[in-house]
Amino acid sequence: QVQLVESGGGLVQAGGSLRLSCAASGQLDSVYAMAWFRRPPGKEQEFIATINANSGAVWSRDSMKDRFAIAKGKTNHAVELQMNDLKPEDTAVYFCAAGFYPGSELAERYSWWGQGTQVTVSS
């Protein structure tokens, strides 16, 4: 089992920045890739970016890569999501995910999920 805990969410004004963190624990040898997703209110879950847990190779959703960046965190299998120039439409619950398949935009490829952290962007 792998446990994931997100942090860093909160309320920010449009144009501001936030950095989300995801701490992983448990059977980390099983983890091949980690990713960030989000679920805006009343909408379906969206893929943001994924990172290979060992090599650090990243793949991001085209529409977000100019403002959002995934990176390895400071500890083993920790990941971060740097979000810049935030817009009200970025308001969502942001989830960290981990899986033993190569990184994918498909949520079903990830076996473990955090509880999510709320990001609210005011206009």
C-alpha positions as CSV (number, residue, x, y, z in Angstrom):
1,Q,0.0,0.0,0.0
2,V,1.0,3.6,-0.6
3,Q,-0.3,6.5,1.3
4,L,-0.4,10.0,-0.2
5,V,-1.0,13.3,1.6
6,E,-1.4,16.6,-0.2
7,S,-0.8,20.0,1.2
8,G,-0.4,23.6,0.2
9,G,-3.9,24.4,-1.0
10,G,-5.8,27.5,0.0
11,L,-7.3,30.7,-1.1
12,V,-5.4,32.9,-3.5
13,Q,-6.2,35.9,-5.7
14,A,-6.2,35.7,-9.4
15,G,-2.7,36.1,-10.8
16,G,-1.2,34.6,-7.7
17,S,0.8,31.4,-7.2
18,L,0.6,28.3,-5.1
19,R,2.8,25.3,-4.6
20,L,1.2,22.0,-3.8
21,S,3.1,19.2,-2.2
22,C,2.4,15.5,-2.0
23,A,4.1,13.3,0.5
24,A,4.2,9.6,-0.1
25,S,4.8,6.7,2.3
26,G,4.4,3.0,2.4
27,Q,5.6,0.5,-0.3
28,L,7.3,3.1,-2.5
29,D,9.2,0.6,-4.5
30,S,5.9,-0.2,-6.2
31,V,5.5,3.3,-7.5
32,Y,6.5,4.0,-11.1
33,A,4.8,7.3,-11.7
34,M,3.0,10.0,-9.8
35,A,0.6,12.6,-11.0
36,W,-1.6,15.5,-10.2
37,F,-5.3,15.7,-11.2
38,R,-8.0,18.2,-10.2
39,R,-11.7,18.2,-10.0
40,P,-13.4,21.6,-10.5
41,P,-16.8,22.1,-8.8
42,G,-19.5,20.4,-10.8
43,K,-17.0,19.1,-13.4
44,E,-15.2,15.9,-14.2
45,Q,-11.7,15.2,-13.0
46,E,-8.9,16.6,-15.2
47,F,-5.4,15.4,-15.7
48,I,-2.7,18.0,-15.0
49,A,0.8,16.3,-15.2
50,T,2.7,13.1,-14.4
51,I,6.3,12.4,-13.4
52,N,8.4,9.3,-13.5
53,A,9.2,8.5,-9.9
54,N,12.8,7.5,-10.7
55,S,13.9,9.4,-13.8
56,G,11.9,12.5,-13.1
57,A,10.7,12.6,-16.7
58,V,7.5,14.7,-16.9
59,W,4.5,14.9,-19.2
60,S,2.0,17.7,-18.8
61,R,-1.4,18.5,-20.3
62,D,-0.8,21.0,-23.1
63,S,-3.3,23.5,-21.9
64,M,-1.7,23.8,-18.5
65,K,2.1,23.4,-19.0
66,D,2.7,27.1,-19.4
67,R,1.4,27.8,-15.9
68,F,1.6,24.5,-14.0
69,A,4.8,22.5,-13.4
70,I,5.2,19.2,-11.7
71,A,8.5,18.3,-10.1
72,K,10.1,16.0,-7.6
73,G,9.9,17.0,-4.0
74,K,12.6,17.1,-1.5
75,T,12.0,13.6,0.0
76,N,11.7,10.2,-1.6
77,H,8.7,10.0,-4.0
78,A,7.4,13.4,-2.9
79,V,6.1,15.5,-5.7
80,E,5.2,19.2,-6.1
81,L,2.9,21.2,-8.4
82,Q,3.9,24.8,-8.9
83,M,0.9,26.8,-10.1
84,N,1.4,30.3,-11.4
85,D,-0.9,33.0,-12.8
86,L,-3.8,31.3,-11.2
87,K,-7.3,32.0,-12.6
88,P,-10.8,31.6,-11.0
89,E,-11.3,28.6,-13.3
90,D,-8.4,26.9,-11.6
91,T,-10.6,26.5,-8.5
92,A,-10.8,22.8,-7.8
93,V,-9.8,20.0,-5.4
94,Y,-6.3,18.9,-6.4
95,F,-5.4,15.3,-6.0
96,C,-2.1,13.5,-6.0
97,A,-2.0,10.0,-7.5
98,A,0.6,7.2,-7.7
99,G,0.7,4.0,-9.7
100,F,2.9,1.2,-10.9
101,Y,2.4,1.9,-14.6
102,P,4.2,4.5,-16.7
103,G,2.7,8.0,-16.4
104,S,-0.7,8.5,-18.1
105,E,-3.5,11.0,-18.3
106,L,-5.9,8.2,-17.4
107,A,-7.0,8.2,-13.8
108,E,-7.6,4.4,-13.9
109,R,-3.8,3.9,-14.4
110,Y,-3.2,5.1,-10.8
111,S,-3.8,2.8,-7.9
112,W,-3.4,5.2,-5.0
113,W,-4.9,8.6,-4.4
114,G,-4.6,11.3,-1.7
115,Q,-7.6,12.9,-0.1
116,G,-7.1,16.1,-2.1
117,T,-6.4,19.7,-1.2
118,Q,-8.8,22.6,-2.0
119,V,-7.5,25.5,-4.1
120,T,-9.8,28.5,-4.5
121,V,-8.9,31.4,-6.7
122,S,-10.8,34.6,-6.2
123,S,-11.3,37.1,-9.0
